[in-house]
Amino acid sequence: MRDIREDIAWAKINQDVMKSLENPRKMYWVILFLALMAFGFGVGCEIYQYQTGMGVANLNNPQVWGLYIATFIFWIGMSHSGTLLSAILHLMHADWRKPIYRFAEAMTTFSLMTAGLFVMVHIGRLWMFYYALPYPNDRGIWPNFQSPLLWDAMAIFTYLSSSVLFLFVGMIPDLAIARDNMQPGWRQKLYTLLALGWEGTDRQWRNFRVTYLTIACFLIPLAVSVHSIVASDFAMSQQPGWHVTSFPPYFVAGALYSGCAAIITLFIILRYVFKFEEYMTKPILKKIVRLTFAIAMVWTYLNAVEFASVWYSHDGVSKDVLIQKMTGNYAPFWWGMIFCGSVVPLVFAFKRFQTNIPVLFATSLLLNLGMWLERWMIVAPTFSHGYYPWTWDHEQWPSMVQWGMVFGSFGWFTLLFLLFCKVFPSVSMYEVKEMVYHRTLHLKKSENAEQGAH
């Protein structure tokens, strides 16, 4: 079974992708409606919190973060796999990435846009957000550049702008194809504007290749550094359970893990909704599944390293926090994280499940549930069992307002993602053509070699 048929016509690739922009399956509208409802509910919760005050979120001392920061870390983590894996696989000349990298890069952009919302939501007073920006305020005082929170603002903004540039540059040839194949209207005007006068000349292709490769090389260390900086928000503190030197690689592995699980989910949805069965094939899905399984084992190993380093250390308070996670009020969530993150991915070790669409869809959802629980387990237990005894037993169960904003964030992300796939080509037409051409050329060479041998 081959990844993509070698005999598929180039014109048919254009027709199939352009048709997906006009005529998706009815399930598209169902998902869009559900996403719009979830987003509307989240907006309603934010308006209620803004008018009433932060008390409705059940945030208190010492539980000052709650679901907002835990979900912020989750969305930052999910953003990493799309652009990072696309850049790495591009440098490795992995052909199987070509039909899927576009939507993975879009996932990165929209995940970062979703994560940024939680910073402002958590502040309460939304207009105070500008204090995190690196410029002198009215009193002539610059923000504290030693604060990891300022590192967050700068790193995430840099990563978001770079990811948008990477996504846009990679779309330019496809935007020109869409411009030439679309009927006159607002879409053709949009594609004409964004195609930047692309004509497909040799000079344009050379400049395009160099630019795309340069951005890919820049994004790899940037993506790793961004989530390492988010990990430093915790590791630089003295709080028990956070002051762990393995947090940066642990956060990066968790980011890749949750991102790969999200790629599997979105792969299956796009494959069905936009009728991409011929391009998003099961062999490609199989490669993603195996990559996710490898990352899951790395994440499990780093988890074990963290637990062992705390258990065998002389830090009694950190050990108490670990025991509290395992046996206290947070134990169901901690064991749920272990089950979803370390046990469930063992399904991927069986070949018969590596291309089973219903099993993979359910498993990918469980993996992301485990990754969300992991972020919740990082934030909540430390606040409820810190150095001061008066903080103990202050377990927090999030209010409906917090849950509403979390659900609203998933609706916001899904809404942006579906609108993107409806307006812009979610499968790279020119790269799929290159892959078809290279495979056809390789097949002909193999046939000629066999004939020559006989």
N, C-alpha and C positions, 0 to 999 in steps of 0.2 A: 504494500500500500504506500503510495507516494504522498508527499505533503501537499503538492499542488499538481494538477494535471499538466503535463508538458505540452499538450496539443491545444490548450485553451487559447482562443484568438484574442489579440490585443484589443480589438474593437469591442469584444464581448466584456472584457474587464471594465472598460469605460462605461458600457451600457449598464452592467450590473451595479456598479458603485453609484452611478448617477440616478439609477432607478430607486436605490435605497433612500435617496434624499427626498423622493416624491411619494413613495408608496410602501411604507413599512407595514408590518402586520398590525392587526387591531390591538394586539397586546401592548404595542407602543403607547397607545392613547390611554389604556387602562393604567399602565405604570406611571405615565405622566400625570394623570388625574390623582392617583394616590400620593405621588410626590408633592403635588401642589397642595393637597389637603394637609399633609404632614408639615410642609413649610408654613402654611397659613396658621396652623396650630402653634408652631414655634414662634411666629411673629406675634401672635396674640399673647403668649406667655411673656415675651420680652416687653411688650407694651404694658402689660399688667405689672411686671416687676419695676419698670421705669417709673410708672405713676405711683406705685405703692411703696417701693423701697426694697432693699436687698433682703429684708427680713423674711419675705415670702419664699426665698430660696433655701431657708433653713441653714444658712451659713452663719457660723458663730465662732467664738474663740474656744478651743483651738482649731475647730474644723472650718478653716477660712477658704478652702479651695473647692472641695466637693467635686461634682461631676464636671464642672466647667473646665478645670485645668486637666483633669483626667482625659476628657474627650478632646481637648486641645492637643494633648500629646498623641492621642490615637490618630487624629487627622494629620498631624505632622508626620507621624510614622508611615501612614498609608501613602503619603505623597512621594515617598522616596523610591519605591520600586519602579514606578513608571519611567521617569526620566533616567534614573541611575542604570537600570537594566537595559534600557534602550541604548544609552551611550556605551555601556560596556559591550553589549552584543554587537553594536555597530563597529566598534574597534576590533572585535574578534571575527568580523565578517560572517556572522551567523545568519544565514539566509532565512531561517524559519521565523525570525523576528519581524520580517517585512510586512506581513499582513496584519500584525497586531500592535506594532509599536505606536501607531498614531493614537489609538484610544488610550493606551497606557500613559502616553505623555499628557493627554488631556486630563486623565485621572489625577496626575500630579498637580496640574494647575488648579483644578477645582478643589482638590483636597486642601491645598494651601489657602485658597480663598475661604474655605469653610473654617479652617483652623483660626484664621485671623479674626473671624467673628467672635470667637469665644474669649479672646483677649478683651475686646471691647465690652462684651456682655458681662464679664466678670468684674470689670472696673465699676460697673453700675452707672457712673457718670460718664457717658460715652465721650463727651467733649474733652475729657482729661487724657485721651489717648495720645495727644500730640506731645505730652511730656516724655514719652519714651523715644521720641525722634531725636537724632543727634544734631541739634541746633541750639544756639543760645536763646534762652527764654527772655521774658520781659525784664528779669532782674540781672541779665547778663551772665547767668550761671549755666554752664553746660551740664548735661546729664552725667552721671557717674559712669565712666567708661570701664570701671572695674566691676560693675554689676553684671552678672550673667543675664539679667532680664533685658538689659540694653543689647547684649550680644544677640539675644533672641530676635529682637526687633530688626537689627541690622542684617543678621544672617538670613532670616526668613524673607525679608524684602529682597535681598540679593538673589536668593534661590528662586523666588517667585518670578522676578523679572527675567532671570536667565532661562527658566523653564518656559515662559511664554515666548521668549525669543527663539529657543530651540524648537518649540512646537511650530511657530510661524514659519521659520526658515525652511523646515522640512516639508511644509505644505505648499510652498510657492509653485513648484511644477504642477501639482494637482489642482491648485487654484486656477492655473492657466488652462488646464484641461477642462475644468468645470466652466470656465468663462467661454470656451469655444464650443461647448456642447449644450449650454443652457439656453432656453428660450429667452427673448428679451424681457426684461423686468428688473425688479429690485435686486434679485439674486445675481443676475449677470453684471449689474453695475457694481455690486459689492465685490464679486470675484475679480472684475477688471481692476478695481482699485487696489485690492490686496495682492494681485499677481505681480504688481510692480513692473509691468511691461515685459514680462517673461515671454521669450520667443523660442527658447530651446537651442540657441546657438552654441557652438563649441566653447566660446569664451564664457558664456553664462554658466554652462555646465561645470567648467573648470573652477570658476569662482565659487559656485555653489558647493562643490565637493569640499574645497578647502575650508570654506566658512563653516559648513556643517560639522566637519571633522574637528575644527578648532573649538567650537562650542562644546562638542561631546567631550573632548579632553579636559576642558575647563570645568564641566559639570560634575565629573566623577569625584574629584577631591572636594568640591563645594558641597555635594550631597552628603558625603561622609561627615564633613565638618559641621554641617547644620544640625544634624541629629546628635552629634557629639556635644555641641553647645547646649542643646536642650537637656542632654544628660548631665552636663556640668551644672545646670540649675540646681540639681539635686546633690551631685557628688561634691560640689564645693561647699555645701552646708555641713553643719556638725550634727544634724538630726540623725538619730539612730535609724538604721534601715536605709539611709540615703548616702551616707559617707562611705561609698564603696568605689574602689578604683576601677572595677570592671564595668561600671555603668556605661561609659561611652561605647565600647564594642557591643555590649549587651543591648543598648538602645538601637544601634545600627542594625544588628541582627533582627531585633524585633520589628524594626521598620521594614526591612526587606521581607520579612515573614508576612506581616499583615498586608503589605502591598501585593505580594505574589498571590495571596489568597483572594484579594479583591480583583486582581487581573483574571483569575479563574472564573469568579462570579460574573464579571462584566463580559468576559469572552463568551460564556454560555448564553447570556441574555442577548448580546448583539448578534450572535450566530443565528439565533432563532428569530428575533424581532426584525432584523434587517435582511434576512434571507442570505446570509453569508456562508452557508454550509460548504460552498465550493472553495472558499478562501480560508476561512477559519476552520481548518480540518482537525480531525481527531489526532493525527500524528503530531501536529503542532501543540495541541492541548496536552498530549502525553509528555512532551518536552517540558512544558510549563509545570506540570504536576511533579515531574522528577526533580526539577529545580526547587520547587517549593518544599518537597520532602527533604532535600539536602539542607536547605536553610532551617527547616524545622528541627533537624537534629543538631545543628549548630546552636540554635536558640536554647534547646533543651540542655546541651552541654554547658553553655554559659550560665543558665539557671542553676545547674548543679554546682558550678564553681562558686557562684555567689552564696548559695546556701552553705557550702562547705567552709568558705572563708569566714563567714559569720559564726558558724557553729564552733569552729576550732580557734576562734580568736579569743582575746581576753576582754572583749567588750561585752560585758554582761547585759547592758541595756539593749544593744542591737540583737543579742540572742533572745531576749525577752520578747522583742517585737516579732522575731521570726516564729517563736513558739505561739505567740498570740495569733499570728496569721493562720497557723496550722490547726489550732485548737479553740480559739476564741470565737467571738461573734462573727468574725469575717471568714471563718473556716470554710463555709459552703462556697464562697466566692473564690477562695484560694485553691481549693481542691477542684473547683470547676475550671479555673485557669489551667491547672496541671493536666486535667483530663482533656480539655479542648485543645491545648497547645502542644502536649507531648504524646498523648495516647491516640487521639483521633487521627493525626497525620500518618499513623502506621498503616491506615487503609491504603495510602499511596504506595506502599511497598508491594502490593499485590497487582500483578499485571492486568487481571481482569477488571479491576476497578479504575485503572488509569485512563480508560476511555469510556467509562460508564457515566453518561451525562447526568442522570438524576443523582447518583451517588456523589459525584464530584461537586455538584451544585450545593447539596446539603452539607457536604464536608467543608467546603470553602466558607459557608456561612458560620459553621461551628468554629472554624479556625479564627475568623475575625471576632467572634464572640469571645474566644479565649484571649485574643490580643487586647480587646477592650477591657476585659477583666484584669489583665496584667497591669494596664495603666491605672485602673482603679485600686489595685492592690499596692501599687507604688505610693499613691497619694494618701489614701484614707488611713491605713493602720498606723503609720508613723505619727499622724496628728493625734490619734486616740491613745497612744502609749509612748509618749516622749519622755524626756528627762524629768519632767515635773510631775509628781504624783497627782496633782489636781487635774491633769489632763486625762488621766486614765479613766477608762470606761465611758469616754465621751464619743461613743460610736455614733455615726451620723447616717441616717437613712434619708436620701435625697427627697426633696419635696416634688410635688407634681409639676411645679414650675421648672425645676431643673430637668426633670424627665422630658417635659414638653420641648425644651430647647434642644435636648439631645436628639429627639425624634425629628424636630424641625431641621436640624443640621443635616440629617440623612436625606430629608426631603429636598433641601436646598442643593445638596450635592447632586442628587439624582436629577433634579430639574435642570441644572446647568449642563450636566453630562448629556442628557437626552436632547436638549436643544442644540448642543454642539453637534451631535451626531446627525441631527436633522438638517442642519444648515451647512456643515462642512463634511467633506469625505472622511469617513472614519477608517477606511482602508486605503493605504497608499497605493494609488494606481500605478505610478511610474516604477515603484520598487517591486511590486508584484510582477510587472512586465519584465523587469530585469531578471527576476528570479526565474520566470518562465523561460526567458531566452537562454540563460545560463544552463538550466536543466535540459532544455532541448538540445543545446550544443553539446553538452556532456553525453547525452543519450546517443546522439549521432556518432560521436567519436567512439563510444563503446561499441556500437553496432558495426562501424567500419573496422575496428580492431578485431572484432570476432570474425567478420568476413575475411579479413586478411589472414587470420590464423588458420581458417579452413582452406 
